[in-house]
Amino acid sequence: MPPRNPDLRREQSHHPREFADFVYAYPVVSRRSGGVSIGVNLNLDKFCNFDCPYCQVDRTVPKPKQAISVPAIRAELEKLLSTFDAEGVCRLARFAAIPDADKRLKDIAISGDGEPTMIPEFAEVGAMLAALQASRPELDFKLVLITNSTLLDRKIVLEGIGHLLSRKGEVWAKLDAGTEEWYQKINVSRVSLDKVEANLIRLGESHPFKIQSLFCGLDGVDPSRAELDAYLERLRRVKASGASILEVQLHTLARKPAQASCTPVTGGFLQDLRSRIESAIGVPAMVYGMET
Ligand code: SF4
């Protein structure tokens, strides 16, 4: 059910990636996190090796390549963490109208305007976040990486993930398709879908993770039954490899996509898929971000 409080509803459906004069960090009230999530944008240049038509990042306005500063990221995060009281409730004026129960700190999430694992400083960022988390034990929050799964075989990426998961962390790894054909329409990448699957299997050798899957229609056509069968088959193979898939998060468009050709699927579509994942694959699945 959507929240009754209009301020909470507005904050949950509008996630600006700008905050004050900050460059990297921005607080949002997140339905999926169940409270406040502090986003960290590691891709100031908006660079991504996917070109998803449903992406909300406006790449028609390019940004120059920019090196990131890990100390500057930490300084912004420390300023934001200082706005939480002893109960972990955010006291930013911007969230004043939201009930305390809905504005507790839940996580710091690496996401942003592109694929965060592409940056060379990724392992360093992971280590900094783990140290920051350890320095604030009174604030019980997770570290979350949201990734498109294409670079999970890189040593520095696995090293960074190791830091994030060393205390309390999660990886949300994208898998939006079952066939290469649909994948090239919905994610558009030079990295093959087989490679994405192999990366999930590789990640599963050392770390548990969640899978995040977005389904939407393209040019008026929803993913077919054969497409969903192929998607389930990929999930089955990843699980059979021994990977610990903690959850499959299913969602559809929640905000305005880059291309108007994308349309949300129905709640019924996602609920049917959710029950197929649970019964056929034996992995918990959740539908996020819509009334179902
Ligand atoms: S992977 Fe994420 S950031 Fe990259 S194009 Fe797709 S939705 Fe946008």
py3Dmol code that shows the C-alpha trace and the ligand (Angstrom):
import py3Dmol

protein = """\
ATOM      1  CA  MET A   1       0.000   0.000   0.000  1.00  0.00           C
ATOM      2  CA  PRO A   2       1.319   3.497  -0.725  1.00  0.00           C
ATOM      3  CA  PRO A   3       1.882   5.600   2.440  1.00  0.00           C
ATOM      4  CA  ARG A   4      -0.916   7.941   3.581  1.00  0.00           C
ATOM      5  CA  ASN A   5       1.432  10.761   4.518  1.00  0.00           C
ATOM      6  CA  PRO A   6       1.742  12.922   1.343  1.00  0.00           C
ATOM      7  CA  ASP A   7       5.239  14.153   2.307  1.00  0.00           C
ATOM      8  CA  LEU A   8       6.431  10.578   2.711  1.00  0.00           C
ATOM      9  CA  ARG A   9       4.778   9.598  -0.585  1.00  0.00           C
ATOM     10  CA  ARG A  10       6.484  12.488  -2.374  1.00  0.00           C
ATOM     11  CA  GLU A  11       9.917  11.687  -0.918  1.00  0.00           C
ATOM     12  CA  GLN A  12       9.589   7.986  -1.774  1.00  0.00           C
ATOM     13  CA  SER A  13       8.677   8.676  -5.390  1.00  0.00           C
ATOM     14  CA  HIS A  14      11.165  11.495  -6.009  1.00  0.00           C
ATOM     15  CA  HIS A  15      14.842  10.674  -5.497  1.00  0.00           C
ATOM     16  CA  PRO A  16      16.967  13.696  -6.437  1.00  0.00           C
ATOM     17  CA  ARG A  17      20.698  12.940  -6.642  1.00  0.00           C
ATOM     18  CA  GLU A  18      21.621  16.464  -5.616  1.00  0.00           C
ATOM     19  CA  PHE A  19      21.799  17.610  -2.022  1.00  0.00           C
ATOM     20  CA  ALA A  20      22.914  21.067  -0.799  1.00  0.00           C
ATOM     21  CA  ASP A  21      26.382  21.749  -2.263  1.00  0.00           C
ATOM     22  CA  PHE A  22      27.421  18.094  -2.042  1.00  0.00           C
ATOM     23  CA  VAL A  23      29.073  16.417  -5.010  1.00  0.00           C
ATOM     24  CA  TYR A  24      28.685  12.728  -4.183  1.00  0.00           C
ATOM     25  CA  ALA A  25      26.256  12.013  -1.331  1.00  0.00           C
ATOM     26  CA  TYR A  26      22.483  12.534  -1.214  1.00  0.00           C
ATOM     27  CA  PRO A  27      19.844  11.341   1.287  1.00  0.00           C
ATOM     28  CA  VAL A  28      16.572   9.806   0.087  1.00  0.00           C
ATOM     29  CA  VAL A  29      13.589   8.241   1.827  1.00  0.00           C
ATOM     30  CA  SER A  30      13.511   4.841   0.207  1.00  0.00           C
ATOM     31  CA  ARG A  31      10.566   2.463   0.138  1.00  0.00           C
ATOM     32  CA  ARG A  32      12.822  -0.487  -0.633  1.00  0.00           C
ATOM     33  CA  SER A  33      15.258   0.329   2.173  1.00  0.00           C
ATOM     34  CA  GLY A  34      12.383   1.028   4.582  1.00  0.00           C
ATOM     35  CA  GLY A  35      13.839   4.348   5.762  1.00  0.00           C
ATOM     36  CA  VAL A  36      16.593   6.770   4.828  1.00  0.00           C
ATOM     37  CA  SER A  37      19.183   5.614   2.350  1.00  0.00           C
ATOM     38  CA  ILE A  38      22.228   7.781   1.705  1.00  0.00           C
ATOM     39  CA  GLY A  39      23.175   7.426  -1.945  1.00  0.00           C
ATOM     40  CA  VAL A  40      26.762   7.803  -3.127  1.00  0.00           C
ATOM     41  CA  ASN A  41      27.186   8.794  -6.758  1.00  0.00           C
ATOM     42  CA  LEU A  42      30.553   7.496  -7.996  1.00  0.00           C
ATOM     43  CA  ASN A  43      29.800   8.294 -11.663  1.00  0.00           C
ATOM     44  CA  LEU A  44      29.853  12.068 -11.939  1.00  0.00           C
ATOM     45  CA  ASP A  45      30.528  11.672 -15.679  1.00  0.00           C
ATOM     46  CA  LYS A  46      27.352   9.497 -16.005  1.00  0.00           C
ATOM     47  CA  PHE A  47      29.425   6.726 -17.563  1.00  0.00           C
ATOM     48  CA  CYS A  48      27.786   3.309 -17.853  1.00  0.00           C
ATOM     49  CA  ASN A  49      28.507   0.242 -19.992  1.00  0.00           C
ATOM     50  CA  PHE A  50      24.755  -0.350 -20.285  1.00  0.00           C
ATOM     51  CA  ASP A  51      22.328   1.894 -22.144  1.00  0.00           C
ATOM     52  CA  CYS A  52      19.024   0.827 -20.605  1.00  0.00           C
ATOM     53  CA  PRO A  53      16.090   2.581 -22.297  1.00  0.00           C
ATOM     54  CA  TYR A  54      14.394   2.752 -18.878  1.00  0.00           C
ATOM     55  CA  CYS A  55      17.336   4.574 -17.227  1.00  0.00           C
ATOM     56  CA  GLN A  56      16.366   7.802 -15.481  1.00  0.00           C
ATOM     57  CA  VAL A  57      19.750   9.444 -16.004  1.00  0.00           C
ATOM     58  CA  ASP A  58      19.593  12.143 -18.659  1.00  0.00           C
ATOM     59  CA  ARG A  59      22.655  11.489 -20.837  1.00  0.00           C
ATOM     60  CA  THR A  60      21.622  14.037 -23.448  1.00  0.00           C
ATOM     61  CA  VAL A  61      23.473  16.511 -21.189  1.00  0.00           C
ATOM     62  CA  PRO A  62      26.975  14.972 -21.021  1.00  0.00           C
ATOM     63  CA  LYS A  63      29.369  15.558 -18.146  1.00  0.00           C
ATOM     64  CA  PRO A  64      33.170  15.566 -18.518  1.00  0.00           C
ATOM     65  CA  LYS A  65      35.259  12.689 -17.186  1.00  0.00           C
ATOM     66  CA  GLN A  66      35.953  13.412 -13.516  1.00  0.00           C
ATOM     67  CA  ALA A  67      38.285  11.747 -11.030  1.00  0.00           C
ATOM     68  CA  ILE A  68      36.657  11.091  -7.690  1.00  0.00           C
ATOM     69  CA  SER A  69      38.064  12.055  -4.293  1.00  0.00           C
ATOM     70  CA  VAL A  70      37.622   9.362  -1.637  1.00  0.00           C
ATOM     71  CA  PRO A  71      38.391  11.786   1.263  1.00  0.00           C
ATOM     72  CA  ALA A  72      35.776  14.208  -0.106  1.00  0.00           C
ATOM     73  CA  ILE A  73      33.194  11.409  -0.247  1.00  0.00           C
ATOM     74  CA  ARG A  74      33.945  10.504   3.366  1.00  0.00           C
ATOM     75  CA  ALA A  75      33.677  14.158   4.463  1.00  0.00           C
ATOM     76  CA  GLU A  76      30.225  14.492   2.849  1.00  0.00           C
ATOM     77  CA  LEU A  77      29.045  11.230   4.425  1.00  0.00           C
ATOM     78  CA  GLU A  78      30.263  12.290   7.866  1.00  0.00           C
ATOM     79  CA  LYS A  79      28.346  15.562   7.537  1.00  0.00           C
ATOM     80  CA  LEU A  80      25.204  13.667   6.605  1.00  0.00           C
ATOM     81  CA  LEU A  81      25.644  11.107   9.401  1.00  0.00           C
ATOM     82  CA  SER A  82      25.860  14.018  11.867  1.00  0.00           C
ATOM     83  CA  THR A  83      22.232  14.891  11.006  1.00  0.00           C
ATOM     84  CA  PHE A  84      21.012  11.628  12.599  1.00  0.00           C
ATOM     85  CA  ASP A  85      20.128  11.662  16.300  1.00  0.00           C
ATOM     86  CA  ALA A  86      21.002   9.006  18.898  1.00  0.00           C
ATOM     87  CA  GLU A  87      17.986   6.932  17.771  1.00  0.00           C
ATOM     88  CA  GLY A  88      19.235   6.961  14.176  1.00  0.00           C
ATOM     89  CA  VAL A  89      16.469   9.366  13.055  1.00  0.00           C
ATOM     90  CA  CYS A  90      17.327  11.941  10.389  1.00  0.00           C
ATOM     91  CA  ARG A  91      16.845  15.530  11.601  1.00  0.00           C
ATOM     92  CA  LEU A  92      17.340  17.250   8.241  1.00  0.00           C
ATOM     93  CA  ALA A  93      14.788  20.064   7.814  1.00  0.00           C
ATOM     94  CA  ARG A  94      13.861  18.614   4.450  1.00  0.00           C
ATOM     95  CA  PHE A  95      12.366  15.500   6.119  1.00  0.00           C
ATOM     96  CA  ALA A  96      10.705  17.389   9.008  1.00  0.00           C
ATOM     97  CA  ALA A  97       7.158  16.478   7.922  1.00  0.00           C
ATOM     98  CA  ILE A  98       7.906  12.743   7.731  1.00  0.00           C
ATOM     99  CA  PRO A  99       7.176  10.504  10.769  1.00  0.00           C
ATOM    100  CA  ASP A 100      10.279   9.457  12.728  1.00  0.00           C
ATOM    101  CA  ALA A 101       9.601   5.779  12.040  1.00  0.00           C
ATOM    102  CA  ASP A 102      10.031   6.387   8.300  1.00  0.00           C
ATOM    103  CA  LYS A 103      13.249   8.365   8.456  1.00  0.00           C
ATOM    104  CA  ARG A 104      15.636   6.097  10.321  1.00  0.00           C
ATOM    105  CA  LEU A 105      18.979   5.472   8.680  1.00  0.00           C
ATOM    106  CA  LYS A 106      18.964   2.112   6.882  1.00  0.00           C
ATOM    107  CA  ASP A 107      21.899   2.120   4.524  1.00  0.00           C
ATOM    108  CA  ILE A 108      24.574   3.886   2.555  1.00  0.00           C
ATOM    109  CA  ALA A 109      24.105   2.761  -1.045  1.00  0.00           C
ATOM    110  CA  ILE A 110      26.642   3.004  -3.849  1.00  0.00           C
ATOM    111  CA  SER A 111      24.618   3.690  -6.964  1.00  0.00           C
ATOM    112  CA  GLY A 112      24.360   6.961  -8.837  1.00  0.00           C
ATOM    113  CA  ASP A 113      24.465   8.106 -12.447  1.00  0.00           C
ATOM    114  CA  GLY A 114      26.350   5.165 -13.985  1.00  0.00           C
ATOM    115  CA  GLU A 115      27.956   1.818 -13.161  1.00  0.00           C
ATOM    116  CA  PRO A 116      29.900   2.327  -9.913  1.00  0.00           C
ATOM    117  CA  THR A 117      32.210  -0.682 -10.332  1.00  0.00           C
ATOM    118  CA  MET A 118      33.772   0.977 -13.403  1.00  0.00           C
ATOM    119  CA  ILE A 119      35.795   3.452 -11.368  1.00  0.00           C
ATOM    120  CA  PRO A 120      39.432   2.539 -10.594  1.00  0.00           C
ATOM    121  CA  GLU A 121      39.042   3.670  -6.952  1.00  0.00           C
ATOM    122  CA  PHE A 122      36.259   1.141  -6.266  1.00  0.00           C
ATOM    123  CA  ALA A 123      38.220  -1.002  -3.775  1.00  0.00           C
ATOM    124  CA  GLU A 124      39.403   2.139  -1.974  1.00  0.00           C
ATOM    125  CA  VAL A 125      35.821   3.397  -1.703  1.00  0.00           C
ATOM    126  CA  GLY A 126      34.727   0.028  -0.267  1.00  0.00           C
ATOM    127  CA  ALA A 127      37.475   0.174   2.364  1.00  0.00           C
ATOM    128  CA  MET A 128      36.587   3.766   3.293  1.00  0.00           C
ATOM    129  CA  LEU A 129      32.891   2.904   3.699  1.00  0.00           C
ATOM    130  CA  ALA A 130      33.695  -0.132   5.857  1.00  0.00           C
ATOM    131  CA  ALA A 131      35.903   2.055   8.089  1.00  0.00           C
ATOM    132  CA  LEU A 132      33.170   4.710   8.286  1.00  0.00           C
ATOM    133  CA  GLN A 133      30.591   2.085   9.248  1.00  0.00           C
ATOM    134  CA  ALA A 134      32.926   0.694  11.935  1.00  0.00           C
ATOM    135  CA  SER A 135      33.454   4.208  13.346  1.00  0.00           C
ATOM    136  CA  ARG A 136      29.698   4.701  13.931  1.00  0.00           C
ATOM    137  CA  PRO A 137      28.493   1.492  15.617  1.00  0.00           C
ATOM    138  CA  GLU A 138      25.624   3.362  17.302  1.00  0.00           C
ATOM    139  CA  LEU A 139      24.100   3.970  13.858  1.00  0.00           C
ATOM    140  CA  ASP A 140      23.004   0.540  12.708  1.00  0.00           C
ATOM    141  CA  PHE A 141      23.174   0.793   8.915  1.00  0.00           C
ATOM    142  CA  LYS A 142      24.085  -1.463   5.979  1.00  0.00           C
ATOM    143  CA  LEU A 143      26.414  -0.808   3.073  1.00  0.00           C
ATOM    144  CA  VAL A 144      24.746  -1.595  -0.259  1.00  0.00           C
ATOM    145  CA  LEU A 145      26.221  -1.868  -3.745  1.00  0.00           C
ATOM    146  CA  ILE A 146      23.818  -1.559  -6.670  1.00  0.00           C
ATOM    147  CA  THR A 147      25.559  -2.911  -9.778  1.00  0.00           C
ATOM    148  CA  ASN A 148      24.723  -4.013 -13.315  1.00  0.00           C
ATOM    149  CA  SER A 149      26.809  -7.205 -12.757  1.00  0.00           C
ATOM    150  CA  THR A 150      29.099  -6.731 -15.761  1.00  0.00           C
ATOM    151  CA  LEU A 151      32.384  -6.299 -13.875  1.00  0.00           C
ATOM    152  CA  LEU A 152      31.974  -8.704 -10.975  1.00  0.00           C
ATOM    153  CA  ASP A 153      34.903 -10.781 -12.215  1.00  0.00           C
ATOM    154  CA  ARG A 154      37.407  -7.921 -11.662  1.00  0.00           C
ATOM    155  CA  LYS A 155      39.803  -8.300  -8.784  1.00  0.00           C
ATOM    156  CA  ILE A 156      39.377  -4.727  -7.489  1.00  0.00           C
ATOM    157  CA  VAL A 157      35.592  -5.058  -7.660  1.00  0.00           C
ATOM    158  CA  LEU A 158      35.594  -8.274  -5.632  1.00  0.00           C
ATOM    159  CA  GLU A 159      38.038  -6.655  -3.215  1.00  0.00           C
ATOM    160  CA  GLY A 160      35.731  -3.649  -2.788  1.00  0.00           C
ATOM    161  CA  ILE A 161      32.732  -5.937  -2.285  1.00  0.00           C
ATOM    162  CA  GLY A 162      34.725  -7.851   0.338  1.00  0.00           C
ATOM    163  CA  HIS A 163      35.138  -4.588   2.278  1.00  0.00           C
ATOM    164  CA  LEU A 164      31.431  -3.727   1.970  1.00  0.00           C
ATOM    165  CA  LEU A 165      30.364  -7.154   3.222  1.00  0.00           C
ATOM    166  CA  SER A 166      32.971  -7.378   5.970  1.00  0.00           C
ATOM    167  CA  ARG A 167      30.467  -6.179   8.623  1.00  0.00           C
ATOM    168  CA  LYS A 168      26.946  -5.592   7.366  1.00  0.00           C
ATOM    169  CA  GLY A 169      26.510  -5.173   3.635  1.00  0.00           C
ATOM    170  CA  GLU A 170      24.586  -6.330   0.578  1.00  0.00           C
ATOM    171  CA  VAL A 171      25.138  -6.528  -3.166  1.00  0.00           C
ATOM    172  CA  TRP A 172      22.111  -5.931  -5.392  1.00  0.00           C
ATOM    173  CA  ALA A 173      23.154  -7.359  -8.775  1.00  0.00           C
ATOM    174  CA  LYS A 174      21.141  -6.679 -11.910  1.00  0.00           C
ATOM    175  CA  LEU A 175      19.658  -9.437 -14.083  1.00  0.00           C
ATOM    176  CA  ASP A 176      16.901  -8.103 -16.346  1.00  0.00           C
ATOM    177  CA  ALA A 177      16.692 -10.761 -19.061  1.00  0.00           C
ATOM    178  CA  GLY A 178      16.822 -14.421 -19.990  1.00  0.00           C
ATOM    179  CA  THR A 179      17.657 -14.203 -23.689  1.00  0.00           C
ATOM    180  CA  GLU A 180      20.442 -12.241 -25.333  1.00  0.00           C
ATOM    181  CA  GLU A 181      17.831 -10.769 -27.687  1.00  0.00           C
ATOM    182  CA  TRP A 182      15.737  -9.147 -24.905  1.00  0.00           C
ATOM    183  CA  TYR A 183      18.884  -8.216 -22.981  1.00  0.00           C
ATOM    184  CA  GLN A 184      20.178  -6.232 -25.956  1.00  0.00           C
ATOM    185  CA  LYS A 185      16.877  -4.348 -26.074  1.00  0.00           C
ATOM    186  CA  ILE A 186      16.501  -3.704 -22.361  1.00  0.00           C
ATOM    187  CA  ASN A 187      20.151  -3.224 -21.279  1.00  0.00           C
ATOM    188  CA  VAL A 188      22.027  -2.643 -24.589  1.00  0.00           C
ATOM    189  CA  SER A 189      25.623  -3.632 -23.836  1.00  0.00           C
ATOM    190  CA  ARG A 190      28.798  -4.979 -25.412  1.00  0.00           C
ATOM    191  CA  VAL A 191      29.062  -7.352 -22.444  1.00  0.00           C
ATOM    192  CA  SER A 192      27.054 -10.499 -23.230  1.00  0.00           C
ATOM    193  CA  LEU A 193      24.277 -11.858 -21.030  1.00  0.00           C
ATOM    194  CA  ASP A 194      26.221 -15.118 -20.701  1.00  0.00           C
ATOM    195  CA  LYS A 195      29.060 -13.068 -19.217  1.00  0.00           C
ATOM    196  CA  VAL A 196      26.653 -11.441 -16.742  1.00  0.00           C
ATOM    197  CA  GLU A 197      25.457 -14.907 -15.681  1.00  0.00           C
ATOM    198  CA  ALA A 198      29.062 -16.133 -15.335  1.00  0.00           C
ATOM    199  CA  ASN A 199      29.829 -13.070 -13.185  1.00  0.00           C
ATOM    200  CA  LEU A 200      26.933 -13.844 -10.843  1.00  0.00           C
ATOM    201  CA  ILE A 201      28.251 -17.384 -10.493  1.00  0.00           C
ATOM    202  CA  ARG A 202      31.734 -16.000  -9.830  1.00  0.00           C
ATOM    203  CA  LEU A 203      30.420 -13.578  -7.188  1.00  0.00           C
ATOM    204  CA  GLY A 204      28.538 -16.457  -5.564  1.00  0.00           C
ATOM    205  CA  GLU A 205      31.812 -18.322  -5.013  1.00  0.00           C
ATOM    206  CA  SER A 206      32.757 -15.806  -2.326  1.00  0.00           C
ATOM    207  CA  HIS A 207      29.708 -13.724  -1.385  1.00  0.00           C
ATOM    208  CA  PRO A 208      25.920 -14.022  -0.971  1.00  0.00           C
ATOM    209  CA  PHE A 209      23.946 -11.442  -2.966  1.00  0.00           C
ATOM    210  CA  LYS A 210      20.510 -10.232  -4.008  1.00  0.00           C
ATOM    211  CA  ILE A 211      19.371 -10.093  -7.621  1.00  0.00           C
ATOM    212  CA  GLN A 212      17.533  -7.011  -8.799  1.00  0.00           C
ATOM    213  CA  SER A 213      15.420  -7.399 -11.933  1.00  0.00           C
ATOM    214  CA  LEU A 214      13.437  -4.720 -13.726  1.00  0.00           C
ATOM    215  CA  PHE A 215      10.725  -5.772 -16.153  1.00  0.00           C
ATOM    216  CA  CYS A 216       8.925  -3.354 -18.426  1.00  0.00           C
ATOM    217  CA  GLY A 217       7.285  -3.268 -21.843  1.00  0.00           C
ATOM    218  CA  LEU A 218       9.093  -1.947 -24.908  1.00  0.00           C
ATOM    219  CA  ASP A 219       7.156  -0.455 -27.811  1.00  0.00           C
ATOM    220  CA  GLY A 220       3.982  -1.864 -26.298  1.00  0.00           C
ATOM    221  CA  VAL A 221       5.309  -5.439 -25.932  1.00  0.00           C
ATOM    222  CA  ASP A 222       5.873  -6.999 -22.501  1.00  0.00           C
ATOM    223  CA  PRO A 223       8.514  -9.734 -21.990  1.00  0.00           C
ATOM    224  CA  SER A 224       7.089 -12.982 -23.412  1.00  0.00           C
ATOM    225  CA  ARG A 225       6.498 -16.268 -21.575  1.00  0.00           C
ATOM    226  CA  ALA A 226       9.545 -17.721 -23.406  1.00  0.00           C
ATOM    227  CA  GLU A 227      11.635 -14.764 -22.200  1.00  0.00           C
ATOM    228  CA  LEU A 228      10.550 -15.323 -18.598  1.00  0.00           C
ATOM    229  CA  ASP A 229      11.264 -19.073 -18.925  1.00  0.00           C
ATOM    230  CA  ALA A 230      14.800 -18.244 -20.087  1.00  0.00           C
ATOM    231  CA  TYR A 231      15.202 -15.787 -17.182  1.00  0.00           C
ATOM    232  CA  LEU A 232      14.115 -18.479 -14.697  1.00  0.00           C
ATOM    233  CA  GLU A 233      16.564 -20.898 -16.311  1.00  0.00           C
ATOM    234  CA  ARG A 234      19.420 -18.441 -15.723  1.00  0.00           C
ATOM    235  CA  LEU A 235      18.380 -18.036 -12.092  1.00  0.00           C
ATOM    236  CA  ARG A 236      18.259 -21.823 -11.769  1.00  0.00           C
ATOM    237  CA  ARG A 237      21.793 -22.194 -13.158  1.00  0.00           C
ATOM    238  CA  VAL A 238      23.182 -19.485 -10.847  1.00  0.00           C
ATOM    239  CA  LYS A 239      21.567 -21.139  -7.839  1.00  0.00           C
ATOM    240  CA  ALA A 240      22.712 -24.618  -8.948  1.00  0.00           C
ATOM    241  CA  SER A 241      26.298 -23.318  -9.044  1.00  0.00           C
ATOM    242  CA  GLY A 242      26.140 -23.043  -5.260  1.00  0.00           C
ATOM    243  CA  ALA A 243      25.600 -19.269  -5.135  1.00  0.00           C
ATOM    244  CA  SER A 244      23.613 -17.997  -2.174  1.00  0.00           C
ATOM    245  CA  ILE A 245      20.880 -15.799  -3.701  1.00  0.00           C
ATOM    246  CA  LEU A 246      19.352 -14.045  -0.704  1.00  0.00           C
ATOM    247  CA  GLU A 247      16.399 -12.572  -2.591  1.00  0.00           C
ATOM    248  CA  VAL A 248      15.197 -11.611  -6.048  1.00  0.00           C
ATOM    249  CA  GLN A 249      13.872  -8.048  -6.076  1.00  0.00           C
ATOM    250  CA  LEU A 250      11.316  -7.518  -8.839  1.00  0.00           C
ATOM    251  CA  HIS A 251      10.294  -4.086  -9.955  1.00  0.00           C
ATOM    252  CA  THR A 252       9.101  -2.043 -12.898  1.00  0.00           C
ATOM    253  CA  LEU A 253       9.250   1.625 -13.872  1.00  0.00           C
ATOM    254  CA  ALA A 254       8.672   3.893 -10.891  1.00  0.00           C
ATOM    255  CA  ARG A 255       9.840   7.169 -12.420  1.00  0.00           C
ATOM    256  CA  LYS A 256      10.055   8.762 -15.858  1.00  0.00           C
ATOM    257  CA  PRO A 257      12.376   6.663 -18.084  1.00  0.00           C
ATOM    258  CA  ALA A 258      14.880   7.982 -20.665  1.00  0.00           C
ATOM    259  CA  GLN A 259      12.753   6.615 -23.500  1.00  0.00           C
ATOM    260  CA  ALA A 260       8.999   6.924 -23.786  1.00  0.00           C
ATOM    261  CA  SER A 261       8.912   3.498 -25.497  1.00  0.00           C
ATOM    262  CA  CYS A 262       9.151   1.890 -22.019  1.00  0.00           C
ATOM    263  CA  THR A 263       5.951   1.141 -20.142  1.00  0.00           C
ATOM    264  CA  PRO A 264       5.474  -0.439 -16.709  1.00  0.00           C
ATOM    265  CA  VAL A 265       4.273  -4.026 -16.437  1.00  0.00           C
ATOM    266  CA  THR A 266       1.346  -4.716 -14.117  1.00  0.00           C
ATOM    267  CA  GLY A 267       1.525  -5.768 -10.497  1.00  0.00           C
ATOM    268  CA  GLY A 268      -0.041  -9.075 -11.561  1.00  0.00           C
ATOM    269  CA  PHE A 269       2.823  -9.685 -14.019  1.00  0.00           C
ATOM    270  CA  LEU A 270       5.386  -9.229 -11.243  1.00  0.00           C
ATOM    271  CA  GLN A 271       3.410 -11.252  -8.687  1.00  0.00           C
ATOM    272  CA  ASP A 272       3.100 -14.198 -11.123  1.00  0.00           C
ATOM    273  CA  LEU A 273       6.827 -14.076 -11.739  1.00  0.00           C
ATOM    274  CA  ARG A 274       7.498 -13.798  -8.009  1.00  0.00           C
ATOM    275  CA  SER A 275       5.579 -16.991  -7.289  1.00  0.00           C
ATOM    276  CA  ARG A 276       7.292 -18.818 -10.182  1.00  0.00           C
ATOM    277  CA  ILE A 277      10.715 -17.831  -8.806  1.00  0.00           C
ATOM    278  CA  GLU A 278       9.788 -19.071  -5.345  1.00  0.00           C
ATOM    279  CA  SER A 279       8.199 -22.338  -6.482  1.00  0.00           C
ATOM    280  CA  ALA A 280      10.479 -23.269  -9.400  1.00  0.00           C
ATOM    281  CA  ILE A 281      13.821 -21.915  -8.170  1.00  0.00           C
ATOM    282  CA  GLY A 282      13.321 -21.970  -4.398  1.00  0.00           C
ATOM    283  CA  VAL A 283      14.617 -18.439  -3.846  1.00  0.00           C
ATOM    284  CA  PRO A 284      12.695 -15.739  -1.909  1.00  0.00           C
ATOM    285  CA  ALA A 285      11.345 -13.043  -4.214  1.00  0.00           C
ATOM    286  CA  MET A 286       9.756  -9.672  -3.486  1.00  0.00           C
ATOM    287  CA  VAL A 287       7.867  -7.153  -5.612  1.00  0.00           C
ATOM    288  CA  TYR A 288       8.974  -3.593  -4.895  1.00  0.00           C
ATOM    289  CA  GLY A 289       7.694  -0.156  -5.648  1.00  0.00           C
ATOM    290  CA  MET A 290       4.098  -0.651  -6.702  1.00  0.00           C
ATOM    291  CA  GLU A 291       0.642  -1.576  -5.538  1.00  0.00           C
ATOM    292  CA  THR A 292       0.041  -5.176  -6.446  1.00  0.00           C
TER     293      THR A 292
END
"""
ligand_1 = """\
8
SF4
S 22.755 0.051 -15.655
Fe 21.735 1.577 -14.382
S 22.846 3.524 -14.738
Fe 23.418 2.084 -16.381
S 22.026 2.598 -18.069
Fe 21.114 0.887 -16.896
S 19.742 1.870 -15.375
Fe 21.147 3.463 -16.172
"""
view = py3Dmol.view(width=600, height=400)
view.addModel(protein, "pdb")
view.setStyle({"model": 0}, {"cartoon": {"style": "trace"}})
view.addModel(ligand_1, "xyz")
view.setStyle({"model": 1}, {"stick": {}})
view.zoomTo()
view.show()
